[in-house]
Amino acid sequence: MPIPLKTEKYAWLDLPWQKDDHDIYLPDAVLDSLFDAARPRVREAFEKHLDAQDGLSPLNRHRLLIPEPQLTLEQSFDLVIRAFDSFDPRLGAKARAVIADPSRWQLEKTDTGEAWGKNDDSPPGDGKPRNIIRYFHDGTISDPVYIAHELGHLMANDFAQDAGVDHQSAFHLNPSHLWETQGFFGQHVLYDYLMSGKEAPDLKKAATTHFIGQIARASYEWPALVAYIKYLRKERLPV
């Protein structure tokens, strides 16, 4: 039986699901299933967040400051390649090729705890249009985590182009609700690799702490967002 495509319970008032031309929404049936599965685990996630002492502020969903171990940018790149190789050698080969190509990167140093990145279009006149990664590295565990995330975005676009879809169409045909799924796919490949203990113990500990902070952040955000939508719709929250 196909999944119903209606998004009524979680839709913004000014954007009915029938007019969602950019595929922002996931169907109610998908979100209901997600929340049913996640709700019993939220307390556990919060408790792990409160118990994590290294780099996570209790009840703070905004900042991940895990200063140890320190990593050079080259070490972070190598960790990402090994993680992707471990998951699938084809992904490892793609990561290796992108990391080795300086035209795919705009890199800057930033302060500890301030690492972030994004995918941009390549500059005009820079050959074939394609995604590049602008990344601000801080020398912590955040670097391999967020580099893997940005590679997930870039690879999705590259693979679409390899299949014959031009750059702009690859962006516009990619549903909005899939964008972060592609990024977090790469991020969780990296988490799984480091948390499984295939590298040094301090990397396992840092990756585990980072994972706890990232999952706790999501656990704070989705109830608040659902509550806000229901408030705007003047609906009662479940007790």
Buried (B, 14 or more C-beta within 10 A) or exposed (E): EEEEBEBEBBBBEEBEBEEBEEEBBBBBBBBEEEBEEBEEEBEEBBEBBEEBEBBBEEEBBEEBBBBEBEBEBEBBBBBBBBBBBBBEEEBBEBBBEBBEEEEBBBEEEEEEBBBBBBBEBBEEEEEEBBBBBBBBBBBBBBBBBBBBBBBBBBBBBBEBBEEEBEBEEBBEEBBEBEBEEBBBBBBBBBBBBBBEEBBEEEBBBBBBBBBBBBBBBEBBEBBEEBEEBBEEEEEEEEE
